Amino acid sequence: MTARVLTPETLRNIVLVSNPAITPDGGKILYTVARINIDADTYESSISLLDVATGFEEPLQQGPSDSCPIPAPNGRHYVFIRRVERDRKQRGQPGLELRFASIDRPGASRLIARVHGLVSVSWSPDSLRLAAAIPVGLPDEDVKVVETLPVWFNGKGFIYKTQVKPFIVDVYSGYMEEIKLDDVKWMQVADIAWSPDGRKIAVTVSRVMEKPYLRDLYVYYLDEDRAELVAEKLSGFGEIVWSPDSRYIAYLGHRRERGFATHNKILVFDTEDRGSEPECLTCSLDRNAVNTANSDVRFSSCLKKLQWTRKGILFVASDHGRAPLYSVEPGSEPTIVIDPGEGVVDEFSATPDGARIAYTRMTATEPREVYVSDGGNARRLTRHNDTWLSRYKLSKPEKFVFKASDGVEVEGWILRPPEGVEEKGWVLYIHGGPKTMFGYGFMHEFHVLAGRGYTVVYTNPRGSDGYSEEFADIRCRYGERDYQDLMEAVEYVIERYRLPRDKAAVMGGSYGGFMTNWIIGHTDLFKAAVTMRSISNWISMYGTTDIGWYFVEDQICCTPWRNFEHCWEKSPLKYADRVKTPTLIIHSNEDYRCWLDQALQLYTALKLHGVETRLAIFPNENHDLSRSGKPKHRVKRLQLILEWLDEHLAGKKEEEKAGREAGNA
Ligand SMILES: CSCC[C@H](NC=O)C(=O)N[C@@H](C)C(=O)N[C@@H](CO)C(=O)O
């Protein structure tokens, strides 16, 4: 009997649980439940309410496009987001509604404001108002007349007229007033936080258009209607939280000591001692204080990545493919408060006293579910994915560690086809970033590959997250130590797991696509390659994408005018004339992170050099096609990958050719 395995279409089974927001008394959890409707080609999301004591659950908002519930400090009300459909005539109208509702009145809600987006929101302690970072300004309808940078942004489209501004919003009247930050002419607010004493609002904001990664920290004093600059030229995530006594601000980020390879840290600023150096609370940990585990089954969340409770500051850090929840206080060392085992704490929220924490956890074999922890006792509260999971065979990845040729340990995992599935070959899968990690995030795609008979090998080579800052730092040296780690991993798994050398494929997305392109230009070991949302040419990447001009300079250490030769040396396109590996190129036509030109240049080069190549362009999709693209496109993408592997690793093409020839004879 053939095993029931995951296929492209089983995406429809996965229930996407997100945004577990706990009420201040710890009695209830509001969260988003999303389902993937392949037939209607949509994600349908609603909001549920969980009673922590009984585990009883009831729908709060039926959807089909409700998400991101954020409870008020009074524990009675909440705000949430409703996505609204717009027809052609309404183009330019805001697509989101910010709504206000009572926890004890399921279904009812009132419109607060129509917005084009919501970057961050924070309740006033009296539960009457919100501090909100809201995008304003739209692109021209027809001809685009641009004077700002970047022109476009992945997932947002043309943003050259958009600024993200800070507002105070009255939840009862909907009245909105902009918070004026002195001397800030152009701004992109990254985060906003209302102080527990109600008197101040902290804002992190980028105000240098050419260097959007630089953030300044302001405090706005409501009584005086005046803002003060607290710190300048910070970088990283940019999230902020106030201490319970409203004196300190914890900032999640860094000062770019190792450029974009720098770990996000928790830096605590004393707002009453201006000019004092911030205290770094996570420097000794030497881990990135955010969760960068890859997964393709997430749904949008509005929860903060930091929370300052009376027991300490909570944050998730990336560690060896896992993501535990930590707590830290000024003057102390970080300690783990929720150990997810071989898993990932994906998002969390805690009661102000820190006694109870709601969170979502996932593993490599289970998508996210909601959990609650009361000081050490963790309980799982939802089981949305249990029934369908019990009907399928999913194999469990096995972890391996090998010593690279320079003596550094590198980790990886091997996911074999489930029992009963015929083995057809294997795939080296490379993650993006490069500063993200593989590990214990659920990857539907990996199980689909395994279900078709392909063993998946995935590793965290140099440049990855989850280890020291030094480990993540491959600036200026792309294609060197990272490439070596991957090729040494290949030799290791061939020997240790007896994988067939002549049945290997390589694939990856974004930086992983860069590396796939690099690999096929430097070795002919692989029988097939699949390169997705990839980078092939750093020179054109520089000027065409949302992050290009500063990402390339930082990571590759060149610009089209400085070290031009180095930019070309590090571009896979330079080596395209050596490629022999049959290559499937997958790209989205609205990928503004790694623009379509990257795929087109590679495709043209491979075609002209006689390499077997196929190019799939996905319309109306962006860089996140594999994670949040339209369901039908996600299915099609997986089908294309499987077909390519079947043709080149499982000999499907030869079989068909032989069949055709036999038919003609
Ligand atoms: C502004 S510096 C950070 C760039 C960013 N790194 C985070 O992952 C990034 O977008 N890099 C892309 C080239 C990339 O490889 N993206 C990965 C991870 O998001 C992907 O899988 O798409």
The ligand as a Gaussian input file, in Angstrom:
#p B3LYP/6-31G(d) Opt

LIG

0 1
 C       18.398000      44.878000       4.899000
 S       19.499000      43.696000       5.203000
 C       18.629000      42.216000       5.354000
 C       18.314000      41.578000       4.045000
 C       17.453000      40.368000       4.191000
 N       17.969000      39.479000       5.097000
 C       17.097000      38.737000       5.827000
 O       16.908000      37.648000       5.612000
 C       17.087000      39.794000       2.870000
 O       16.013000      40.066000       2.427000
 N       17.941000      39.005000       2.179000
 C       17.517000      38.347000       0.957000
 C       18.552000      38.484000      -0.104000
 C       17.216000      36.883000       1.310000
 O       18.038000      36.032000       1.154000
 N       16.021000      36.649000       1.887000
 C       15.655000      35.380000       2.467000
 C       15.249000      35.549000       3.912000
 O       14.168000      36.357000       4.062000
 C       14.549000      34.649000       1.732000
 O       14.349000      33.452000       1.991000
 O       13.825000      35.232000       0.908000

